[in-house]
Amino acid sequence: MFEMLQKVKAKLAEMTEQNVAIGLESNLTANQCPFIRIIAMPSSPSNDNAFMVKAEVQILYGEKVNIKTNLENVYQKIYETEKNIKDKMIELEKEEKYSINWIETIPDEDTLQNLKASASIFEVVFSEGGYQCP
């Protein structure tokens, strides 16, 4: 599982100006913007093959906001980041022979002060034992 998360991190780190990490630290601040955090969610055996892992991965991303911020510009950056993340996940699917499906995006995932954040959730099917996805 962790190896797959590292591959997601490496692929998303190709995006310029992004602060990318695995996990969500409790002291994340607006000074770390723009940011991307990769959060592991539930995993289980794939329905198609017990040797394959089906995992959900939440990708949280955000921009700094303050009283001088133009929110329309922030939303534009957030949605550009969402598109870039989806593009990178498509690239990762091809490179690693993973099966990756976008499940949903939750806009305004505002749980952090002075940040505008969104979260995209992906289902990733992969092998931990060398078995290749069909």
C-alpha positions as CSV (number, residue, x, y, z in Angstrom):
1,M,0.0,0.0,0.0
2,F,2.7,2.5,1.0
3,E,4.6,1.8,-2.3
4,M,1.5,2.8,-4.3
5,L,1.1,6.0,-2.2
6,Q,4.7,6.8,-2.9
7,K,4.1,6.4,-6.6
8,V,1.1,8.7,-6.4
9,K,3.2,11.2,-4.5
10,A,6.1,11.1,-7.1
11,K,3.6,11.6,-10.0
12,L,1.8,14.5,-8.3
13,A,5.2,16.1,-7.4
14,E,5.8,16.6,-11.1
15,M,3.3,19.4,-10.9
16,T,5.1,22.7,-10.4
17,E,4.8,24.8,-7.3
18,Q,3.0,22.1,-5.3
19,N,3.9,21.1,-1.8
20,V,3.2,17.3,-2.0
21,A,3.2,14.9,1.0
22,I,1.6,11.6,2.1
23,G,-0.7,12.2,5.1
24,L,-2.3,15.3,6.6
25,E,-0.3,16.9,9.3
26,S,-2.3,18.7,12.1
27,N,-0.2,21.9,11.8
28,L,-0.7,22.5,8.0
29,T,-0.7,26.2,7.5
30,A,-1.5,28.6,4.7
31,N,2.3,29.2,4.3
32,Q,2.6,25.7,2.8
33,C,0.2,26.6,-0.1
34,P,-0.3,25.5,-2.7
35,F,-0.4,22.0,-1.2
36,I,-1.4,18.5,-2.1
37,R,-1.8,15.8,0.6
38,I,-2.3,12.1,-0.2
39,I,-4.5,10.3,2.4
40,A,-5.0,6.6,2.5
41,M,-8.6,5.5,2.9
42,P,-10.1,2.0,3.2
43,S,-8.6,-0.9,1.2
44,S,-9.8,-4.4,0.5
45,P,-9.3,-7.3,-1.8
46,S,-10.4,-6.6,-5.3
47,N,-13.7,-8.2,-6.3
48,D,-12.1,-9.6,-9.5
49,N,-9.0,-11.1,-8.0
50,A,-8.0,-11.7,-4.4
51,F,-4.3,-11.0,-5.2
52,M,-5.2,-7.4,-6.1
53,V,-5.8,-4.6,-3.6
54,K,-8.7,-2.1,-4.1
55,A,-8.0,1.1,-2.2
56,E,-9.4,4.6,-2.0
57,V,-7.1,7.5,-2.0
58,Q,-8.1,11.0,-1.0
59,I,-6.1,13.8,-2.6
60,L,-6.6,17.0,-0.6
61,Y,-5.4,20.2,-2.3
62,G,-5.7,23.8,-1.5
63,E,-4.7,27.5,-1.9
64,K,-4.1,30.3,0.6
65,V,-6.9,32.8,1.2
66,N,-7.1,36.0,3.2
67,I,-9.1,39.2,3.2
68,K,-7.2,40.4,0.1
69,T,-7.7,37.2,-1.9
70,N,-9.9,37.2,-5.0
71,L,-12.0,34.1,-4.3
72,E,-12.8,33.7,-8.0
73,N,-9.0,33.4,-8.7
74,V,-8.6,30.9,-5.9
75,Y,-11.5,28.7,-7.3
76,Q,-9.9,28.9,-10.7
77,K,-6.6,27.6,-9.3
78,I,-8.4,24.9,-7.3
79,Y,-10.2,23.6,-10.4
80,E,-7.0,23.8,-12.5
81,T,-5.3,21.7,-9.8
82,E,-8.1,19.2,-9.9
83,K,-7.7,18.8,-13.6
84,N,-3.9,18.4,-13.3
85,I,-4.3,15.8,-10.6
86,K,-6.7,13.8,-12.8
87,D,-4.3,14.0,-15.7
88,K,-1.4,12.8,-13.5
89,M,-3.5,9.9,-12.2
90,I,-4.3,8.9,-15.8
91,E,-0.5,8.9,-16.5
92,L,0.2,6.8,-13.4
93,E,-2.5,4.3,-14.5
94,K,-0.7,3.8,-17.8
95,E,2.8,3.7,-16.4
96,E,2.1,1.4,-13.4
97,K,-0.6,-0.7,-15.0
98,Y,-2.9,0.3,-12.1
99,S,-6.7,0.6,-12.6
100,I,-7.6,4.1,-11.4
101,N,-11.1,5.5,-11.3
102,W,-12.1,9.0,-10.2
103,I,-14.9,8.6,-7.7
104,E,-15.8,12.2,-6.7
105,T,-14.5,15.7,-5.8
106,I,-15.7,17.4,-2.7
107,P,-15.3,21.2,-3.2
108,D,-14.9,23.5,-0.3
109,E,-13.4,20.9,2.1
110,D,-12.6,23.8,4.4
111,T,-11.3,22.2,7.5
112,L,-8.2,24.4,7.7
113,Q,-7.9,28.1,8.7
114,N,-7.0,30.6,6.0
115,L,-7.1,27.9,3.3
116,K,-9.6,27.0,0.5
117,A,-9.3,23.2,0.0
118,S,-11.0,20.6,-2.1
119,A,-10.6,16.8,-2.1
120,S,-10.7,14.3,-4.9
121,I,-11.2,10.7,-4.2
122,F,-9.9,7.9,-6.5
123,E,-10.2,4.1,-6.4
124,V,-6.9,2.4,-7.2
125,V,-6.6,-1.3,-7.9
126,F,-3.0,-2.6,-7.8
127,S,-0.9,-5.6,-6.9
128,E,1.2,-5.9,-3.8
129,G,2.6,-9.2,-4.8
130,G,3.8,-8.7,-8.4
131,Y,0.5,-9.8,-10.1
132,Q,-0.3,-7.5,-13.0
133,C,-3.7,-5.8,-13.5
134,P,-5.4,-7.3,-16.6
